[in-house]
Amino acid sequence: MADYWLLDQGSSRLKWQVRSGEGRVVERGDSAWSLPLGTPTLPEPTPSAIWLARVGNPARERSLLQAIRARLPGVPMHVVCPAANGPLGLRLDYDHNQLGADRYCALLGVLGQSAEPAVVVDAGTAVTIDLLDAGCRHLGGYILPGYVPGVRAVSDLLPDALRRTFPTALEDGPSSPNGPGHNTADALTGGWAQGLVAAIEHLGSEAWHNVSVAPRWWLTGGDGPWLSERLQREVRLEPDLVLAGLWQQALHDLDPGSVGSR
């Protein structure tokens, strides 16, 4: 059967999978690129169709689409646009014109595996927290600055001499101990990291006080691994949750009468 490309264009990286018609992942990868220099690395097999979930800089999206169309001019391209009533029974209590395609696909990725209440955390450049009830209804969500943007926003206000003491690889995640910092760099990076964890804990929990079934927590995004070690609860770490949801959208588009698979 035919192969399909699934592309998850985030704010800084492009992740992708090639899936067979049966849904088997036959190839995966990711790449980063900075405009105006070049285009990202793309899968090799020629697909029958392509599905794209994109957020971030519109110029990066245009560059990606131009590269795909130049190489594969006749291949159908489906750019995901969230719908108020989506596949797998998903219903949005949210302005669907403002919900990011990545958040939408992450919700579909969860519903493709479970209909239990869920807290869905995508920890990347931004941290998004979305709530799903047992009826596949999206109850809304929250958006926070991610670890690196948060630290940089505060550190930019500091004198140059202090800013130079900061870790050179913020993208690697928090490197300071969990306790109080003994210099400004550790105090700021540790404070933001612990504050971010505490905010996620609180915001993900506050809507569930009067429910009989506790939600399952799902975690994805580049900062998912270090967050999974700090959250004081069991979490399901799914690095490719957006791509899993993109596949559910593809199944729906290929056969609108299908409910997808759990």
C-alpha positions in Angstrom: 0.0 0.0 0.0 1.0 3.7 -0.4 3.2 5.6 2.0 2.3 8.9 3.6 4.3 11.7 5.1 3.4 13.2 8.4 5.1 16.5 9.1 5.1 18.3 12.5 6.6 21.8 12.0 7.2 23.4 15.4 8.7 26.7 16.3 12.3 25.5 15.9 12.3 22.0 14.5 10.6 19.8 11.9 9.7 16.3 13.0 8.4 13.7 10.5 7.3 10.2 10.0 6.6 8.1 6.9 3.8 5.7 7.5 2.5 2.8 5.4 -1.1 2.5 4.5 -1.6 0.2 7.5 -0.2 2.9 9.8 3.2 1.3 10.4 6.0 3.8 10.9 8.6 3.0 8.3 10.8 6.0 8.7 11.2 8.9 11.1 13.5 11.9 11.6 13.8 15.6 12.5 15.7 18.6 11.4 16.2 22.2 12.3 16.8 25.1 9.9 17.1 28.9 10.1 15.8 31.2 7.4 16.8 32.4 5.0 19.4 29.6 4.8 18.2 26.5 3.0 15.3 24.2 3.8 14.9 21.3 6.3 15.9 17.7 5.5 12.8 15.8 4.3 12.0 12.1 4.0 13.3 10.2 1.0 10.4 8.0 -0.2 7.9 9.6 -2.5 4.5 9.7 -0.7 1.0 9.4 -2.0 -0.1 12.3 0.2 1.3 14.6 2.9 -0.2 15.9 6.1 1.3 18.9 7.8 0.7 20.4 11.3 2.5 23.7 11.6 3.0 26.5 14.1 5.5 29.3 14.4 7.0 31.6 11.8 4.8 31.8 8.6 8.0 32.4 6.5 9.3 29.0 7.7 6.0 27.4 6.6 6.2 29.0 3.2 9.8 27.8 2.8 8.8 24.3 3.7 5.8 24.2 1.3 7.9 25.6 -1.5 10.6 22.9 -1.0 7.9 20.2 -1.0 6.1 21.5 -4.1 9.4 21.9 -6.0 10.3 18.3 -5.3 6.8 16.7 -5.3 4.6 18.9 -7.5 1.8 16.4 -7.9 1.5 15.1 -4.4 -1.6 16.2 -2.4 -0.8 18.3 0.6 -3.2 18.5 3.6 -2.5 21.3 6.0 -4.3 20.6 9.3 -6.8 23.2 10.4 -8.5 22.5 13.8 -12.3 22.0 13.6 -14.9 22.6 16.3 -15.9 18.9 15.9 -13.0 16.7 14.9 -12.2 13.1 14.4 -12.7 10.5 17.2 -15.5 12.5 18.7 -13.3 15.5 19.7 -15.3 18.6 20.6 -13.7 21.9 21.3 -14.7 24.3 24.1 -12.2 26.7 22.5 -12.0 29.0 19.5 -10.9 26.6 16.9 -9.5 29.4 14.8 -7.0 30.1 17.6 -6.1 26.6 18.6 -2.7 25.6 17.3 -2.6 22.6 15.0 0.0 21.0 17.2 -2.3 21.2 20.3 -5.2 19.9 18.2 -3.2 16.9 16.9 -1.9 16.1 20.4 -5.5 15.8 21.5 -6.2 13.5 18.6 -3.1 11.5 19.5 -4.5 10.9 23.0 -8.0 10.0 21.8 -6.5 7.5 19.3 -5.2 5.6 22.4 -7.6 6.4 25.2 -11.0 7.9 26.0 -10.1 8.6 29.6 -10.0 12.1 31.0 -6.6 13.6 30.2 -4.2 16.4 30.9 -2.1 16.9 27.8 1.2 18.8 28.3 3.3 19.8 25.3 6.6 21.2 26.6 8.5 23.0 23.8 9.2 26.6 23.0 5.9 27.2 24.7 4.3 24.9 27.3 0.7 24.2 26.6 -1.7 22.4 29.0 -4.9 21.1 27.5 -7.8 19.3 29.4 -9.9 16.5 27.9 -13.0 15.0 29.7 -14.2 11.5 29.4 -16.7 12.6 26.6 -13.9 13.6 24.3 -14.6 17.3 25.1 -11.8 19.7 25.2 -12.3 21.8 28.3 -9.8 24.5 27.3 -6.2 25.0 28.3 -3.3 27.2 29.3 -0.1 28.5 27.6 3.1 29.3 29.4 6.6 30.4 28.1 8.8 27.3 27.9 12.0 26.9 29.9 14.4 28.5 27.5 12.3 31.5 26.5 11.4 32.2 30.1 15.0 32.2 31.3 16.1 34.3 28.4 13.4 36.9 28.9 14.5 37.5 32.4 18.2 37.2 31.8 18.0 39.9 29.1 17.1 42.4 31.8 20.3 41.7 33.7 23.7 43.5 33.3 26.0 42.0 30.8 28.4 40.8 33.4 25.8 38.7 35.1 24.3 37.5 31.8 27.6 36.1 30.8 27.6 33.8 33.8 24.6 31.9 32.5 24.9 28.4 31.1 25.8 28.4 27.4 23.5 25.5 26.6 20.1 26.5 27.9 18.5 24.2 25.4 19.8 21.2 27.4 17.3 22.0 30.1 17.8 23.0 33.7 21.3 22.2 35.0 21.0 23.8 38.5 20.2 21.8 41.6 16.6 21.6 42.9 17.5 23.7 46.0 18.1 27.4 46.2 20.8 28.9 43.9 24.0 30.4 45.3 24.6 32.7 42.3 22.3 34.7 40.0 22.5 32.2 37.2 21.5 29.2 39.3 18.9 31.2 41.2 17.2 32.3 38.0 17.4 29.1 36.0 16.5 27.0 39.0 13.7 29.3 40.0 12.2 29.3 36.6 12.4 25.6 36.2 10.8 24.9 39.6 8.2 27.6 39.0 7.3 26.1 35.6 6.9 22.6 37.2 4.7 24.0 40.0 2.6 26.0 37.5 2.0 22.9 35.3 1.1 20.8 38.4 -1.4 23.4 39.6 -3.0 24.2 36.3 -3.3 20.6 35.2 -4.9 19.6 38.5 -7.3 22.5 39.3 -10.1 21.5 37.0 -10.6 18.0 38.4 -11.6 18.5 42.0 -15.2 17.2 41.6 -14.6 14.2 39.2 -14.7 10.6 40.2 -12.0 9.4 37.7 -8.6 11.1 37.9 -7.2 12.1 34.5 -4.2 10.5 32.9 -1.3 12.9 32.3 0.3 12.8 28.9 3.6 14.6 28.2 5.2 15.5 24.9 7.6 18.0 23.4 11.4 18.6 23.6 11.4 19.4 27.3 9.2 16.5 28.1 11.9 14.2 29.4 13.2 16.6 32.2 9.7 17.6 33.1 8.7 13.9 33.4 11.4 13.5 36.1 10.2 16.5 38.1 6.4 16.3 38.0 5.1 14.7 41.2 2.8 12.2 39.5 2.8 9.4 37.0 2.9 10.7 33.5 2.9 9.0 30.1 5.8 10.4 28.0 4.9 10.3 24.3 7.5 12.1 22.2 5.6 11.7 19.0 2.1 12.5 20.3 1.5 15.2 17.7 2.5 12.9 14.8 0.2 10.2 16.3 -2.7 12.6 16.1 -1.7 13.7 12.7 -2.1 10.1 11.6 -5.6 10.0 13.1 -6.4 13.2 11.1 -5.0 11.5 8.0 -7.2 8.4 8.6 -10.2 10.6 8.9 -9.4 12.5 5.7 -8.8 9.3 3.8 -12.0 7.7 5.0 -14.3 10.3 6.7 -16.7 7.5 7.8 -13.9 5.9 9.9 -13.6 6.7 13.6 -9.9 5.9 13.7 -8.3 3.3 16.0 -7.5 3.2 19.7 
